[in-house]
Amino acid sequence: MKFKIVSDFKPSGDQPEAIDSLVKGLRSGEKYQTLLGVTGSGKTFTMANVMQAVQKPTLVLAHNKTLAAQLYSEFKQVFPENAVEYFVSYYDYYQPEAYIPSSGTFIEKDLSINEEIEKMRLSTTSSLLSGRRDILVVASVSCLYGIGNPVEFQKNVISIKKNQVISRTKLLHQLVQSLYSRTEAEFNRGNFRIKGDTVDVFPSYADDAFRIHFFGDEIEEIEAFDLKTNNVLEKYEQLTIYPANMFVTSPDVLKGAIWQIQQDLVLQVD
């Protein structure tokens, strides 16, 4: 899919000239270009037209979460059919651990994670690994730190398709390896549940859940369903399920780390 602007407005005033100049600069290999304009002059809309003309995955960096949210909202309206994603720090509050020598006081680490922003971060990662080219990520500069290993994330992506022969047990093992948790009670993001010959999966990056119907060791149907009404929203011929957490680790890396820790312990004891 290509970037496609959906808007009743067209570039006007100095915008067409600016768009043409920026597009030519990008195509000629210019590394740095600056778009100048006062507040409300339509710089975001101008850049949207540049993205539509160039048709390349785009990263928009903002210096704080407030501006990033504003830009995300504006680009989402302009590109409703494309993968516009939001990637900022998911902490609502973060207090690092600290020690005050004068009073001998130790302050324990305290934090609060915003689940909605965490969902959007995982949605961003999933879109980037999906192979789509019409991706626009709006992010804050600080979000670049503390991200998981994309190679390990890719290793734990689960791909299934209708009529595929795979045992239900094997699929469940893959879900656990991708950090999904089985539940029989409240069905939240990052959970899966089993009901007879069906497996329900609620991805951490989506608003709707998936239902996988088995007939023996064969996948009979794959559906998306509404969590409130249980109504089927869409049927799929194939489906990709991305890990429930950004910090997923494959078994070989985990075994290697455990072995290295054991070797270090032996050296310390000796």
C-alpha angles and dihedrals in degrees: 000000000000131000107270124183114220107196142121089225128086128200110275141170111012093346099092091052092047092048092050092048094048093047092050090049093052093047092049092052101256108168098197130035130161126210111204125199143132122256111290096018093120102257092149092051090047091054090047089058090049090053091049091051096045098039098205132134106267136208117200114194121199125188094232141020094250094059091041090056091050093050092046091053093049095047091045089058093047096045104035093153096050135075102268107172137187121217119177136131111297095213117111087182133006127182113178119215114268142178125215107204095193093063100021089238121156115200113205121224113264130184145161122211121208105225094200093055090045088055090051092049090054090046088055092051091047093051092049091053094043094080094242117147097198094078125137116181119194110197143162118240094243092058091075090079125079098019119147127250108283091204092058090044090054092049091059098050111122119217120189135167140192115278091016114149108231130133117247089233091057091051091050090052089051091051091051090048088053088055098256114146126219116235138179095184128046112011108221136162111293093030134112130192137191125226114174108294094352132086119202118203125189107197118216090230100050141070095217131052132232127233120204117197118205130200103191106306094339128094105236102178138004117201142169113221139187112253094214101044099022088225118150110251101181142352123224135205089201136006138197118209115197124206119280093230134038092225097062118148128201120234095249092055091045092050090048091052092049091049091050091050090051091051091050090050091052091051092049093049092048 
